[in-house]
Amino acid sequence: MTNEQRDTVAKTIAHFLITARYLAVLNIVLLAISFITTHYIGLNTVLTAGLLYLHIRLEFDQRIFMHTTNFTDFDRTLFMLGLVKQTVTRDIFQRGKGAIRLWYTALSLTLAQLVLWLI
């Protein structure tokens, strides 16, 4: 794969991950509604805490895909900073699938939050 193709794949994944911001806005609105209506506040708060973690990860991944094409150096840096204990060699497609799986997990939890609001 050429550098230009790798850049295109990375930027496409990054642009897809940007859409998670719309889910985050919906999550905030649904949490606010649950506090106003006192509707499943505890469960909604737990869902929102999990979603907050996912949105932070998605934002991080989006920025990585937007600005990094050399993932070998990135993995080495994570290892040197102590953010990972070991590095596993993964290509851009495996990384993209993992990030997209996080996006679908956030979507699923958002739908669960929406169902709680509709009950």
C-alpha positions in Angstrom: 0.0 0.0 0.0 1.4 3.4 -0.9 1.6 6.3 1.5 -1.1 8.1 -0.5 -3.5 5.2 -0.1 -2.7 4.9 3.6 -3.4 8.6 4.0 -6.8 8.2 2.2 -7.8 5.3 4.4 -6.7 7.1 7.6 -8.5 10.3 6.7 -11.7 8.4 5.7 -11.7 6.6 9.1 -11.1 9.9 10.9 -14.0 11.6 9.1 -16.2 8.7 10.0 -15.2 9.0 13.7 -16.0 12.7 13.7 -19.7 11.8 13.5 -19.5 10.5 17.1 -19.8 14.1 18.2 -23.4 14.1 17.1 -24.0 11.1 19.3 -22.3 12.9 22.2 -24.8 15.8 21.9 -27.7 13.4 21.9 -26.3 11.7 25.0 -26.1 15.0 26.8 -29.7 15.9 25.8 -31.0 12.5 26.9 -29.1 12.8 30.2 -30.5 16.2 30.8 -34.0 15.0 30.0 -33.6 12.1 32.5 -32.6 14.6 35.2 -35.6 16.8 34.5 -38.1 14.0 34.4 -36.3 11.9 37.0 -36.6 9.0 34.6 -34.1 6.2 35.2 -31.5 8.6 36.5 -29.2 6.0 37.9 -29.1 3.8 34.9 -28.9 6.8 32.6 -26.0 8.2 34.6 -24.1 4.9 34.3 -24.7 4.7 30.6 -23.5 8.3 30.2 -20.3 7.6 32.1 -19.6 4.7 29.8 -20.4 6.8 26.8 -18.1 9.6 28.1 -15.2 7.1 28.1 -16.1 5.9 24.6 -16.4 9.5 23.3 -12.9 10.3 24.7 -11.5 7.2 23.0 -13.2 8.0 19.7 -11.9 11.6 19.8 -8.4 10.3 20.5 -8.6 7.8 17.7 -10.0 10.4 15.3 -7.1 12.7 15.9 -4.6 9.8 15.6 -6.1 8.8 12.2 -6.2 12.4 11.1 -2.5 13.1 11.9 -0.7 9.8 11.8 0.2 7.5 9.0 3.3 5.9 10.5 1.7 3.7 13.2 5.0 1.9 13.9 6.4 5.1 15.4 3.2 5.8 17.1 3.2 2.4 18.8 6.8 2.8 19.8 6.0 6.2 21.4 3.1 4.7 23.3 5.4 2.0 24.6 8.1 4.5 25.6 5.6 6.6 27.4 4.3 3.6 29.3 0.8 3.8 27.9 0.9 0.3 26.6 2.9 -2.7 28.1 3.6 -4.3 24.7 3.1 -3.4 21.1 1.2 -5.6 18.7 1.8 -5.0 15.0 -1.5 -4.1 13.4 -2.1 -2.6 10.0 -4.3 0.4 9.3 -7.3 -1.8 8.5 -7.2 -3.6 11.8 -6.9 -0.3 13.6 -9.8 1.1 11.6 -12.0 -1.8 12.4 -11.3 -1.4 16.1 -12.1 2.3 16.0 -15.3 1.6 14.0 -16.3 -1.1 16.5 -16.0 1.5 19.3 -18.2 3.8 17.2 -20.9 1.1 16.9 -20.6 0.4 20.7 -21.3 4.1 21.3 -24.2 4.0 18.9 -25.6 0.9 20.7 -25.3 2.5 24.1 -26.9 5.7 22.7 -29.9 3.6 21.4 -30.2 2.0 24.8 -30.2 5.5 26.4 -32.9 6.5 23.9 -35.0 3.4 24.7 -34.8 4.3 28.4 -36.2 7.7 27.6 -39.0 6.2 25.6 -40.1 3.8 28.3 
